[in-house]
Amino acid sequence: MKKYDAMIIGTGQAGPPLAGRLTESGMEVAIIERKLFGGTCVNTGCIPTKTLIASAHAAHLARRAADFGVAVEGGVTVDMKRTKARKDYVSALSREGLEAWLGNMKKCTVYRNHARFESAHEVRVGTELIASDRIFINVGTRAFIPTISGLDRVPYLTNSSMMELDFLPRHLLIMGGGYVGIEFAQMHRRFGSEVTIVEMGPRLMHKEDEDISKGVSEILEAEGVEVRVGAKCIAVEKQGNDIRINVDCPDNPAESVGSHLLVAVGRRPNTDDLGLEKAGVPTDERGYITVDDELRTNVSGIWALGDCNGRGAFTHTSYNDYEIVAANLLDGEKRRVSDRILAYALYTDPPLGRVGITETEVRASGRPALIATRPMALVGRAVEKGETQGFMKVIVDAETKQILGAAILGTGGDEVIHSLLDVMYAKAPYTVVKRAMHIHPTVSELIPTMLEELKPL
Ligand SMILES: Cc1cc2nc3c(=O)[nH]c(=O)nc-3n(C[C@H](O)[C@H](O)[C@H](O)COP(=O)(O)OP(=O)(O)OC[C@H]3O[C@@H](n4cnc5c(N)ncnc54)[C@H](O)[C@@H]3O)c2cc1C
């Protein structure tokens, strides 16, 4: 049995950079991937969806050309084969680059097979048994498929199979009004599909503040996406060549019919077939691996990084997990998951950039706070670009003057939000940004102006 200094299961966003650091430090490392190098982000998540969203944006802008005084002769059509080819190319750049990098990495052995624990230090990879005293699990998640009557008898799509579409669905039904469902909804509407979102909760993205959910719904509805909320799917069935979702909903109709169905109701960790019980590594009731603040499991020598530990659900949180583990193991530092500040974006157009806690959470905490908001219609850069949908808001602790949270639903929101995030990391008062001179004309230049208008929450 071959024994390594370290073993990494999965090549998501944490495993490969960790392999780089561990081998640099002189360790012999095994890294195991059962399917596509780069995992979800590279193959079925961030990179391909944002590439497709760029195509959808081009179509949208072409349709709006006249608003800018530009003539586009004839109608705008989208060649789905070419948008897919562009997406495949961009994904492959990352995947192949990563695979080559790992393949050429000194002291690193790459295994291409499913890995399963045989004990706390032994892992079976195909027919081989390999061992290590340090094992890092980075196995990620996959689409969660709910138990709904008839769902197993209709063809449905997930974020993974959506990547194979090279044709335009006539009418895309999307079960789930979360981030994944919303991004696919706007993208496909812009490609030319009819789109219906069926969400059982009272609003889209239920963890966001109500004004954010409302703003996102308005953006989607303005483009013709049908948004059905408070609509619980109770059964799914074929209707001729179509698919029908029967919904339990106070509003009519009691069904939604479309040509294709995307199931986007959440994720589940890839831990059910990993032999964790043989290693003695516990999971929570949903299968996420239980870890401490430094990402150690309860078994000495086994760590869990990325989405499978339930402590984050983003590429940047997985990468940050790698940084925490590497710093603690190799640099003698003491970094923790709880040191990081929640930050993410929703890639609608315009996007939503979010950091820290929500207004709802601040109100519930009862702490004295200040709030300022500004509609994007009062942001010069947004007006110049003809993209005035949305608004920004920021919430500040009235006593410490530190920023508690912010949301920018508007053009550039995914980038602009970082000017607030970095001040939060610096634990500096909001007045630092308020007094900063920002560049004109940008969306960011209105952040200091907005902060001048803070008032009690
Ligand atoms: C549609 C969609 C869009 C997204 N967009 C964004 C975005 O814009 N920004 C963002 O930050 N995040 C986004 N995410 C989330 C992001 O993709 C993940 O958070 C990110 O990929 C982190 O994944 P990971 O490192 O935990 O593992 P993953 O990337 O999921 O990789 C895990 C790897 O482990 C392999 N594996 C699993 N089990 C085994 C086993 N037993 N043996 C061997 N190999 C195994 C898998 O094949 C996979 O390659 C999106 C997700 C989806 C679904």
The ligand as a MOL file (V3000), in Angstrom:
LIG
                    3D

  0  0  0     0  0            999 V3000
M  V30 BEGIN CTAB
M  V30 COUNTS 53 58 0 0 0
M  V30 BEGIN ATOM
M  V30 1 C -25.0970 27.0180 -11.0920 0
M  V30 2 C -24.1110 27.4500 -10.0360 0
M  V30 3 C -23.5430 28.7020 -10.1040 0
M  V30 4 C -22.6270 29.1090 -9.1490 0
M  V30 5 N -22.1150 30.3680 -9.2240 0
M  V30 6 C -21.2400 30.7870 -8.2820 0
M  V30 7 C -20.6730 32.0800 -8.3590 0
M  V30 8 O -20.9510 32.8470 -9.2660 0
M  V30 9 N -19.7760 32.4540 -7.4030 0
M  V30 10 C -19.4410 31.6090 -6.3760 0
M  V30 11 O -18.6200 31.9900 -5.5340 0
M  V30 12 N -19.9610 30.3760 -6.2770 0
M  V30 13 C -20.8490 29.9470 -7.2020 0
M  V30 14 N -21.3700 28.6760 -7.1240 0
M  V30 15 C -20.9150 27.7970 -6.0250 0
M  V30 16 C -19.5150 27.2270 -6.3470 0
M  V30 17 O -19.5540 26.5620 -7.5870 0
M  V30 18 C -19.0150 26.2850 -5.2580 0
M  V30 19 O -19.1810 26.9140 -4.0130 0
M  V30 20 C -17.5490 25.9760 -5.4960 0
M  V30 21 O -17.4220 25.2220 -6.6760 0
M  V30 22 C -16.8490 25.3080 -4.3120 0
M  V30 23 O -16.8000 23.9870 -4.4600 0
M  V30 24 P -15.8730 23.0010 -3.6310 0
M  V30 25 O -14.4600 23.4530 -3.5950 0
M  V30 26 O -16.5210 22.7670 -2.3340 0
M  V30 27 O -15.9840 21.6580 -4.4770 0
M  V30 28 P -16.4670 21.3550 -5.9370 0
M  V30 29 O -16.1040 22.4480 -6.8710 0
M  V30 30 O -17.8880 20.9580 -5.9200 0
M  V30 31 O -15.5570 20.1220 -6.3270 0
M  V30 32 C -15.6120 18.8960 -5.6810 0
M  V30 33 C -14.8840 17.8800 -6.5380 0
M  V30 34 O -14.7710 16.6680 -5.8190 0
M  V30 35 C -14.9900 15.5840 -6.6990 0
M  V30 36 N -15.4320 14.4450 -5.8870 0
M  V30 37 C -16.5700 14.3490 -5.1720 0
M  V30 38 N -16.6190 13.1880 -4.5130 0
M  V30 39 C -15.4850 12.5110 -4.8260 0
M  V30 40 C -14.9630 11.2600 -4.4670 0
M  V30 41 N -15.5890 10.4540 -3.6220 0
M  V30 42 N -13.7810 10.8770 -5.0090 0
M  V30 43 C -13.0990 11.7010 -5.8510 0
M  V30 44 N -13.5430 12.8970 -6.2160 0
M  V30 45 C -14.7280 13.3150 -5.7030 0
M  V30 46 C -16.0540 16.1070 -7.6360 0
M  V30 47 O -16.0420 15.3860 -8.8660 0
M  V30 48 C -15.6220 17.5530 -7.8180 0
M  V30 49 O -14.7660 17.7030 -8.9180 0
M  V30 50 C -22.2770 28.2330 -8.0790 0
M  V30 51 C -22.8340 26.9490 -8.0180 0
M  V30 52 C -23.7450 26.5650 -8.9830 0
M  V30 53 C -24.3370 25.1790 -8.8810 0
M  V30 END ATOM
M  V30 BEGIN BOND
M  V30 1 1 1 2
M  V30 2 1 2 3
M  V30 3 2 2 52
M  V30 4 2 3 4
M  V30 5 1 4 5
M  V30 6 1 4 50
M  V30 7 2 5 6
M  V30 8 1 6 7
M  V30 9 1 6 13
M  V30 10 2 7 8
M  V30 11 1 7 9
M  V30 12 1 9 10
M  V30 13 2 10 11
M  V30 14 1 10 12
M  V30 15 2 12 13
M  V30 16 1 13 14
M  V30 17 1 14 15
M  V30 18 1 14 50
M  V30 19 1 15 16
M  V30 20 1 16 17
M  V30 21 1 16 18
M  V30 22 1 18 19
M  V30 23 1 18 20
M  V30 24 1 20 21
M  V30 25 1 20 22
M  V30 26 1 22 23
M  V30 27 1 23 24
M  V30 28 2 24 25
M  V30 29 1 24 26
M  V30 30 1 24 27
M  V30 31 1 27 28
M  V30 32 2 28 29
M  V30 33 1 28 30
M  V30 34 1 28 31
M  V30 35 1 31 32
M  V30 36 1 32 33
M  V30 37 1 33 34
M  V30 38 1 33 48
M  V30 39 1 34 35
M  V30 40 1 35 36
M  V30 41 1 35 46
M  V30 42 1 36 37
M  V30 43 1 36 45
M  V30 44 2 37 38
M  V30 45 1 38 39
M  V30 46 1 39 40
M  V30 47 2 39 45
M  V30 48 1 40 41
M  V30 49 2 40 42
M  V30 50 1 42 43
M  V30 51 2 43 44
M  V30 52 1 44 45
M  V30 53 1 46 47
M  V30 54 1 46 48
M  V30 55 1 48 49
M  V30 56 2 50 51
M  V30 57 1 51 52
M  V30 58 1 52 53
M  V30 END BOND
M  V30 END CTAB
M  END
